[in-house]
Amino acid sequence: MPTEKRFCDQCMIRTDHDVIEDPEAIYTYKRRRLYKCRECGHTSYKRGLRPSSESVY
């Protein structure tokens, strides 16, 4: 299962998130995916990260 560093709305910090639901039809970062926080287990729909710019923050 792929993971991404995302901001968690419940923990209020950046944590690792598992991508639960990944749209398979067309890859685009604007599509909403279902993420689950590894720290608290909170699930939420968020847009995917932009391919290059947000990965270096």
Secondary structure as the mmCIF struct_conf table of DSSP 4:
data_model
#
loop_
_struct_conf.conf_type_id
_struct_conf.id
_struct_conf.beg_label_comp_id
_struct_conf.beg_label_asym_id
_struct_conf.beg_label_seq_id
_struct_conf.end_label_comp_id
_struct_conf.end_label_asym_id
_struct_conf.end_label_seq_id
STRN STRN1 THR A 3 PHE A 7
TURN_TY1_P TURN_TY1_P1 ASP A 9 CYS A 11
BEND BEND1 ILE A 13 ILE A 13
STRN STRN2 ARG A 14 GLU A 21
BEND BEND2 ALA A 25 ILE A 26
TURN_TY1_P TURN_TY1_P2 TYR A 29 LYS A 30
BEND BEND3 ARG A 31 ARG A 31
STRN STRN3 ARG A 32 CYS A 37
TURN_TY1_P TURN_TY1_P3 ARG A 38 CYS A 40
STRN STRN4 THR A 43 ARG A 47
HELX_LH_PP_P HELX_LH_PP_P1 GLY A 48 ARG A 50
BEND BEND4 PRO A 51 SER A 53
HELX_RH_3T_P HELX_RH_3T_P1 GLU A 54 VAL A 56
#
